[in-house]
Amino acid sequence: MEQAASATPQDVSRKRLFGLYGVIALFGVLLFAVSLIFLVWQNIQQSKVSFGHFGFKVNESLQQSFVTNETILDGFAAFLADVGMQEPYRARFYSRTMIDRYSNLYMFQAAQRISAQEVASFEKELSHKMGNDISVRRFEFGRGLVDVIKENPTGYFYPLVFVEPVSNNSFNMLGLDISSIQFVEQAMESSFQSGLASISEGFELFDGSSAFVMIKPSLLPGQQIPDQYALLVVKTTALLRDITLDRPGLELEVRYEHLAPIVFEKTGAVSAWESFIFPKLEYKNHFALGNGRVYLTLKRQLGLESINLTLVAIIVLVCFVIGWLMNMFLRTHYQGEIEKQHANNKLYQLANYDRLTGLANRHYFEEYLTRAIASCKRRSENIALLYVDLNDFKSINDTYGHATGDKVLTITGAILLDCIRAEDVASRIGGDEFVVLLEHIVTPEDAKKVRNRIHQEMEKVEYIGKHAVKLSASIGLANYPGDGETLDELMHAADHKMYVAKRQGKVLSIEDHPKRQT
């Protein structure tokens, strides 16, 4: 009983502390999670804004490049309409000047419209001007360059009459019918319908880089069908000379109308788990060019790179420091609670328990017995009271001293606790007087068995230290409700029966014990 009374306050404090720990830990986890989520959300929002600015910058750079190229092409087409190839050195000077100024320009070309009947005279005149034999040829997939007259003796052709710079040719392109190249023919048709510049789909140059053709008819005032076309070959990689794709997960696509992409750039991909966690951003825009539109699509898969890991580390550190400080505070608080509980428990022990035997004292026992009687009245249960008085204790105390007497009392308390159940209560109410409360008694015989067992256990004691002592007691048994229904009635009945038992005969005789020590 003493152990149970002293352990309970500590257990309560420990449970309260662990509960508080749980609440603090939950709060800390929630605080960390909310802070982390807010940081990630804020970084994602910042990435969206930054990505929007980047997309706008790319769109502006592209538009500027295309407008510049279109302006250059317009100038070249105007020159052809005004002068034609009568003064090729002027066209060459213009072309070289533009190529030197703009790195994305690859080649200037001019094509002239001729009929099938004009092919022979055209070839003769062009060969004379260039000092080489030049024939009008068509490009056929799977066959290469073929003679136009053999393939199509009627109709119109658009052979190249000007190419600059010549050094960019892997073969002599003069005389090549550009209408035989499918993607160029589509751009020619579009520019013919609108009279404005048009763009072909992308293709690969001989050096492995990619490019596209800008084409525009060269029309004289009042002319319906152009005699010449101005062509500008543009390298796609130089379109974004001011733009750097230096982050993972970026994807850039530029296309003209419904054609295949002119530009398609892609940086290294992020990991699969980053793609699963983080959103994918997309920016779309377009601008007019000639009779069509250039469409820009920019995508970016966000990843861990978009998160400010320094702030994440700071949040983790702050949460750790807060947790450590709270732990130190709670430990200090817990130690204070334990010390307080120990002090309260000590006072509780002094107020309710006998210091020598560890049994309940009279004050505690009477309160407990009063509650037990009230409970029995409600539940119609039985209890029993054993009033235990040691025989000739004064004689033992006087003969062997108070130390031996104290040992007798301690042994008696231990015997009583050993003979009763956990729910029963043993108490020392006076010098050598003890009272035992037996709860939940079914029949009076149950209480008598406990009384007899106490006698038997006491008879086993033959020595206290080096002194021969025959330990015995007179025990009075009172039952509730038969012998009384109040505390005083039960105590009086048990006390009376104890004196009856004492008068019937005492068994203590210090001199007559067998020599066996317990």
C-alpha positions in Angstrom: 0.0 0.0 0.0 2.9 2.3 0.8 4.5 1.7 -2.5 1.3 2.2 -4.4 0.7 5.5 -2.6 4.2 6.8 -3.4 4.3 5.7 -7.0 1.0 7.1 -8.0 2.0 10.9 -7.9 5.1 10.1 -9.9 3.1 8.2 -12.5 0.7 11.0 -12.7 3.5 13.6 -13.2 5.1 11.4 -15.8 1.9 10.9 -17.7 1.3 14.7 -17.6 4.8 15.3 -18.8 4.6 12.8 -21.6 1.2 14.2 -22.6 2.7 17.7 -22.7 5.7 16.3 -24.6 3.2 14.9 -27.1 1.4 18.2 -27.5 4.6 20.1 -27.9 6.0 17.5 -30.4 2.7 17.7 -32.4 2.8 21.4 -32.3 6.5 21.4 -33.4 5.8 19.0 -36.3 2.8 21.1 -37.4 4.8 24.3 -37.1 7.7 22.8 -39.1 5.3 21.4 -41.7 3.4 24.6 -42.0 6.6 26.6 -42.3 8.0 24.2 -44.8 4.8 24.2 -46.9 4.6 28.0 -46.8 8.3 28.3 -47.8 7.8 25.8 -50.7 4.6 27.6 -51.8 6.3 31.0 -51.6 9.3 29.7 -53.7 6.9 28.2 -56.2 5.1 31.5 -56.5 8.4 33.3 -56.9 9.4 30.7 -59.6 6.1 31.3 -61.4 6.7 35.1 -61.4 10.3 34.6 -62.5 9.3 32.1 -65.2 6.7 34.6 -66.5 9.3 37.3 -66.7 11.7 34.8 -68.4 9.0 33.8 -70.9 8.3 37.5 -71.7 12.0 38.1 -72.2 12.3 35.1 -74.5 9.2 36.3 -76.5 10.6 39.8 -76.8 14.0 38.5 -77.9 12.4 36.3 -80.5 10.1 39.0 -81.8 13.0 41.4 -82.1 15.1 38.8 -84.0 12.3 38.0 -86.3 11.4 41.6 -86.9 15.0 42.4 -87.6 15.2 39.5 -90.1 12.0 40.5 -91.7 13.2 44.0 -92.1 16.5 42.8 -93.7 14.5 40.5 -96.0 12.2 43.5 -97.0 15.2 45.5 -97.9 16.7 42.7 -100.0 13.3 42.2 -101.7 13.0 45.9 -102.4 16.5 45.9 -103.9 15.6 43.0 -106.2 12.4 44.8 -107.3 14.3 48.0 -108.0 17.6 46.8 -109.5 17.3 43.0 -109.8 20.5 41.2 -110.7 21.7 43.9 -113.1 24.1 45.0 -110.4 24.9 41.9 -108.5 27.9 43.5 -106.7 25.5 45.8 -104.9 23.4 42.9 -103.8 26.5 41.1 -102.6 27.7 44.2 -100.7 24.3 44.4 -98.9 24.3 40.7 -98.1 27.8 40.7 -96.7 27.1 43.8 -94.6 24.1 42.2 -93.0 25.8 38.9 -92.4 28.7 40.6 -90.7 26.3 42.6 -88.5 23.9 39.8 -87.6 25.3 36.4 -86.6 22.1 34.6 -87.1 22.0 35.2 -90.8 23.4 32.3 -92.8 22.7 33.1 -96.5 21.0 35.4 -98.9 19.4 33.9 -102.0 17.4 35.2 -105.0 15.3 33.2 -107.3 14.0 34.2 -110.7 10.8 33.0 -112.4 11.3 31.5 -115.9 9.2 29.4 -118.2 10.2 26.1 -119.7 10.8 27.9 -123.0 13.2 30.3 -121.3 15.4 27.6 -119.7 18.0 27.3 -122.4 18.5 31.0 -122.8 18.6 31.4 -119.0 21.2 28.8 -118.6 23.4 30.3 -121.3 23.1 33.8 -119.9 23.8 32.7 -116.3 26.7 30.5 -117.3 28.2 33.5 -119.2 27.9 35.8 -116.1 29.4 33.3 -113.7 32.0 31.8 -116.0 30.8 28.3 -115.2 28.4 25.9 -116.8 25.1 26.2 -114.9 21.9 24.3 -115.6 18.5 24.5 -114.1 17.9 21.5 -111.9 15.2 20.2 -109.6 15.6 18.4 -106.3 13.9 15.0 -106.2 14.0 12.8 -103.0 15.8 9.6 -103.6 17.2 10.9 -106.9 19.0 14.1 -106.0 19.3 16.8 -108.6 17.7 16.2 -112.1 17.3 18.3 -115.3 14.0 20.3 -115.2 13.3 20.0 -118.9 13.6 16.2 -118.9 11.2 16.0 -115.9 8.8 18.8 -116.8 9.1 20.3 -120.3 6.3 22.8 -119.5 5.4 25.2 -116.7 7.5 27.6 -114.7 10.6 27.3 -112.6 12.3 29.4 -109.9 16.1 28.8 -110.2 18.5 30.6 -107.9 20.3 33.4 -109.6 22.1 34.7 -106.5 23.7 33.1 -103.4 25.8 34.9 -100.8 28.1 33.9 -99.3 29.2 31.3 -101.8 31.5 29.8 -99.2 28.5 28.4 -97.3 27.6 26.1 -100.2 28.7 22.5 -100.2 27.8 22.5 -103.9 26.9 25.1 -106.5 23.3 26.0 -105.7 22.9 28.4 -108.7 20.2 27.2 -111.0 18.5 25.1 -108.3 14.7 25.3 -108.7 13.6 26.3 -105.2 10.0 25.3 -106.0 11.1 21.7 -106.2 11.9 21.8 -102.4 8.6 21.0 -100.7 9.0 23.1 -97.5 10.3 26.1 -99.6 7.5 25.8 -102.1 4.9 25.9 -99.2 6.5 29.1 -97.9 6.6 30.5 -101.5 2.9 29.9 -101.9 2.0 31.5 -98.6 4.1 34.6 -99.3 2.7 34.8 -102.9 -0.9 34.8 -101.5 -0.2 37.6 -99.0 2.6 39.5 -100.6 4.4 39.4 -97.2 7.2 37.4 -95.8 6.7 33.7 -94.9 8.7 31.1 -93.1 9.5 27.5 -94.0 9.8 24.7 -91.4 13.2 24.0 -90.0 15.8 21.9 -91.7 19.4 20.9 -91.2 22.3 22.6 -92.8 25.3 20.9 -94.2 27.4 21.7 -91.1 24.8 20.0 -88.9 23.2 23.1 -87.5 19.5 23.9 -87.9 18.0 26.7 -90.0 14.8 28.0 -91.7 14.1 30.0 -94.8 12.3 33.4 -94.8 11.0 34.2 -98.3 9.2 37.1 -99.8 8.1 38.0 -103.4 9.9 40.9 -105.0 7.1 42.8 -106.7 7.1 45.9 -108.8 4.3 48.4 -108.3 1.1 47.0 -110.1 2.7 43.6 -110.6 0.5 40.6 -109.8 2.9 37.7 -110.3 6.4 38.2 -109.0 9.3 37.6 -111.3 11.7 37.2 -108.4 11.8 36.0 -104.8 14.1 37.1 -102.0 15.2 34.3 -99.6 17.0 34.6 -96.3 18.4 31.5 -94.6 18.5 32.0 -90.8 20.3 29.9 -88.3 17.8 29.0 -85.5 20.5 28.7 -82.7 21.3 32.4 -83.1 17.7 33.5 -82.7 18.1 33.3 -78.9 21.6 34.8 -78.7 20.5 36.9 -75.6 18.7 34.0 -73.9 20.4 31.2 -71.9 18.6 28.0 -71.0 20.6 27.2 -67.9 18.1 25.5 -65.6 17.0 21.9 -65.6 13.5 20.9 -66.8 13.2 23.7 -69.4 11.6 23.1 -72.8 11.5 25.7 -75.6 9.5 25.4 -78.8 9.1 28.0 -81.6 6.9 27.3 -84.6 5.4 29.2 -87.5 1.7 28.6 -87.9 1.0 24.9 -88.1 4.4 23.9 -89.4 7.0 21.7 -87.6 8.9 23.5 -84.9 11.6 25.9 -86.0 13.3 25.7 -82.7 13.1 23.0 -80.1 15.5 23.2 -77.1 15.4 21.1 -74.0 17.6 21.0 -70.9 18.3 18.1 -68.6 15.3 16.5 -67.0 14.6 16.6 -63.2 14.1 13.4 -61.2 10.9 11.5 -61.3 10.1 12.3 -57.6 10.6 16.0 -58.3 8.2 15.8 -61.3 5.7 14.1 -59.0 5.9 16.7 -56.2 6.5 20.0 -58.0 4.2 21.6 -60.7 5.1 22.1 -64.3 4.9 25.7 -65.5 4.0 26.7 -69.1 4.2 30.0 -70.9 2.6 30.6 -74.3 2.7 33.7 -76.5 2.7 34.6 -80.2 3.3 37.5 -82.5 2.6 38.4 -86.1 5.1 37.8 -88.9 4.1 38.4 -92.5 0.8 36.9 -93.1 1.1 34.4 -90.2 2.1 34.1 -86.6 5.1 32.8 -84.7 4.1 30.7 -81.6 6.3 30.4 -78.6 5.8 27.6 -76.0 8.0 27.6 -73.0 7.7 24.9 -70.3 9.6 24.3 -67.1 9.3 21.4 -64.7 10.1 22.8 -61.2 12.3 20.8 -58.9 14.4 21.0 -55.8 16.5 23.6 -57.5 13.7 26.1 -57.2 13.5 25.8 -53.4 15.7 28.0 -51.2 17.5 25.2 -49.3 19.2 27.8 -47.1 15.9 28.9 -45.7 14.9 25.2 -45.3 18.0 24.6 -43.2 17.3 27.7 -41.2 13.7 26.5 -40.5 15.0 23.1 -39.4 17.6 24.7 -37.2 15.1 27.1 -35.6 12.7 24.2 -34.9 15.5 22.1 -33.4 16.6 24.9 -31.1 13.0 25.6 -30.0 12.5 21.9 -29.4 15.7 21.7 -27.4 14.7 24.7 -25.3 11.3 23.3 -24.7 12.8 20.0 -23.7 15.1 21.7 -21.2 12.2 23.6 -19.8 10.0 20.6 -19.5 12.8 18.5 -17.9 13.3 21.3 -15.3 9.6 21.5 -14.7 9.3 17.7 -14.4 12.1 17.5 -11.8 10.4 20.3 -9.9 7.1 18.3 -10.1 8.8 15.1 -8.9 10.4 16.9 -5.9 7.1 18.4 -5.1 5.4 15.1 -5.3 8.0 13.5 -3.1 7.5 16.2 -0.5 3.7 15.7 -0.7 4.1 12.0 -0.6 6.3 12.3 2.5 3.7 14.4 4.2 1.0 12.0 3.0 3.0 9.1 4.5 3.5 10.9 7.8 -0.2 11.8 8.0 -1.6 8.4 7.0 0.9 5.6 7.7 2.8 4.3 10.6 6.5 5.0 10.3 7.7 1.9 12.0 5.5 -0.8 10.3 4.5 1.0 7.2 0.9 0.1 7.9 -2.0 2.6 7.7 -2.4 4.6 10.9 -5.6 5.1 12.9 -6.7 8.2 11.1 -6.4 6.7 7.6 -8.0 3.4 8.7 -11.0 5.1 10.2 -11.6 7.2 7.1 -11.2 4.1 4.9 -13.5 2.0 7.1 -16.2 4.7 7.0 -16.1 4.7 3.1 -16.1 0.9 3.1 -19.2 0.7 5.3 -21.0 3.3 3.0 -20.1 1.2 0.0 -21.3 -2.0 1.6 -24.7 -0.4 2.4 -25.1 0.6 -1.3 -24.1 -2.8 -2.6 -25.4 -5.0 0.1 -21.9 -6.5 0.7 -20.2 -7.9 3.8 -16.9 -6.9 5.4 -15.1 -8.2 8.5 -12.9 -6.5 11.1 -10.0 -8.2 12.9 -8.8 -6.5 16.1 -5.3 -7.9 16.8 -3.6 -7.3 20.2 -0.1 -8.8 20.9 0.1 -10.9 24.0 2.5 -9.7 26.7 4.1 -7.2 24.4 5.0 -5.1 27.5 6.9 -8.0 29.0 8.9 -8.5 25.7 9.7 -4.8 25.6 10.8 -4.7 29.2 12.8 -7.9 29.0 14.7 -7.4 25.7 14.5 -3.7 25.1 12.7 -1.4 22.9 14.7 -2.4 19.8 13.4 -6.0 20.1 9.9 -4.6 20.7 10.1 -2.5 17.5 11.2 -5.7 15.6 8.2 -7.5 17.1 5.9 -4.8 15.8 7.6 -4.8 12.3 7.3 -8.6 12.0 3.7 -8.4 13.1 2.9 -5.9 10.4 4.7 -8.0 7.8 2.7 -11.1 8.9 -0.6 -9.2 8.6 0.2 -8.0 5.1 1.2 -11.5 4.1 -2.0 -13.0 5.3 -4.5 -10.6 3.6 -5.3 -9.8 0.1 -4.2 -6.7 -1.9 -7.7 -5.1 -1.5 -7.7 -5.6 2.3 -6.3 -3.0 4.7 -4.0 -3.6 7.7 -3.5 -0.8 10.3 -1.6 -0.1 13.5 -3.9 1.9 15.7 -1.9 1.9 18.9 1.2 0.6 20.6 0.7 -3.2 20.1 -2.8 -3.0 18.6 -3.6 -3.7 15.0 -6.8 -3.7 13.0 -7.4 -5.5 9.7 -10.3 -4.8 7.3 -11.4 -7.7 5.1 -13.6 -6.6 2.2 -15.9 -8.5 0.0 -16.5 -11.3 2.5 -18.9 -13.9 1.3 -19.3 -16.0 4.5 -18.0 -15.5 8.1 -15.8 -18.5 7.5 -13.7 -16.6 5.1 -12.7 -14.1 7.8 -12.0 -17.0 10.3 -9.6 -18.5 7.8 -7.6 -15.3 7.7 -7.6 -15.1 11.5 -6.4 -18.7 11.8 -3.7 -18.1 9.2 -2.4 -15.1 11.2 -2.2 -17.3 14.3 -0.3 -19.9 12.3 2.2 -17.5 10.9 2.8 -15.9 14.4 3.4 -19.4 15.9 6.3 -19.9 13.4 8.2 -17.0 15.0 10.5 -18.4 17.7 13.4 -15.9 17.7 13.6 -12.1 17.5 17.3 -11.5 16.8 19.1 -13.6 19.4 16.2 -13.7 21.8 13.7 -16.5 22.1 10.3 -15.0 21.7 7.0 -16.9 21.2 4.9 -14.5 19.2 1.1 -14.6 19.6 -1.9 -12.3 19.6 -5.5 -12.2 20.8 -7.7 -11.5 17.8 -11.3 -10.3 17.9 -13.5 -10.8 14.8 -16.5 -8.6 14.0 -18.7 -8.9 10.9 -20.7 -6.2 9.1 -23.6 -5.9 9.4 -24.1 -8.6 11.9 -21.9 -7.1 14.7 -22.5 -3.5 13.8 -23.3 -1.1 11.0 -21.1 1.9 12.0 -17.4 2.4 12.6 -17.8 2.7 16.3 -20.1 -0.4 16.5 -17.7 -2.6 14.5 -14.6 -1.4 16.4 -16.3 -1.9 19.7 -17.5 -5.4 18.8 -14.1 -6.4 17.5 -12.3 -4.9 20.6 -14.7 -6.8 22.9 -14.2 -10.1 21.1 -10.4 -9.5 21.3 -10.6 -9.2 25.1 -12.7 -12.3 25.3 -10.0 -14.2 23.4 -7.3 -12.7 25.6 -9.1 -13.9 28.7 -9.4 -17.4 27.3 -5.7 -17.8 27.5 -2.4 -16.2 26.4 0.3 -18.3 24.7 3.4 -16.1 25.4 6.1 -17.6 27.6 9.6 -16.2 26.9 11.4 -19.1 28.7 9.6 -22.0 27.1 10.4 -21.7 23.3 12.1 -24.2 21.1 15.5 -22.9 19.8 14.5 -22.0 16.2 15.0 -18.5 14.7 13.0 -16.8 12.0 
